[in-house]
């Protein structure tokens, strides 16, 4: 009988080892963003990218309408927070040191029907959009570039959330 206990303990320890190894592989293995084929993304639990990128997003919108869902570091230098904008919209906020931001191909290589610049609290915001297609907000604050990307957003979604994102988003070197 004691031999069976050791055998079962060995099986249990082996199963725990395999489960732990699999969990670590999934957690530590960089993902590839389907929207940005080829980009390396590492998921984080908080927007602090100090060790890898040398900066953190120090503030960002977070309320009952603008709900952060997942946080990523893209190509070791661009931070991203995925948002659910209730009731059923989706957007991505990106931040990076000025001049270094990775912009998704579907947004950078598109000709927009409407490109307008305006100020929010003295910060120049550029809004680029085409009806029924991708839309983008871009601004710079305190040495960091920010962008909000929305795929086929509802009418005036970007204009409606621009003030919240520009006022509440900040980043700093760490």
Phi, psi and omega in degrees: 000316180300330178298323180293325179296315179296321178297315180293323176295320177297315178297318179297315179296320178296317179296319178295320178297314181296317180296318179295316179298318179295317179296318178295320179299313180296319183288325187260345182281123180300142178266164173248127180284123181297328181286335181235070186311127178098343179285141177266127180236134175244124181279141179236159178268346178214156183279047179247111185242034187302310186292323184268315187249346178081015177209168177223152167276114187273338173206151180198157180299142177200097179211191184290344179258320180255096189251110176293138184245307181221153182233137185225157165243124186254128179051035175063015183207350179240123179274147177218137172239123176276135181240143163260124177252108188295146013273326185211041177249164183219139177212163178233125175264128176240150177216145178199156174307143185312131177085003184239005186289137171275119177255130181303143182306319182295348179252327183277332184259018182258141172268120183269142178287331183227122174230120182225145175243141178207169182253140170233115182052040178082000180261129179281124180246132176251124180249121181240127179201161175224135181306130178075005180229188183302148175226154186211139169249142176223141175202164178235137179213128174051044176082010179234139173270141176234150175211143174242122183248134176226128178271124182041061181289156175296160182308125177061020176300311182299315178297327181288332182254355184304312183301315180299313183291317181292316181289325189260356182260128178212154178220158180208149174291146179231000000 
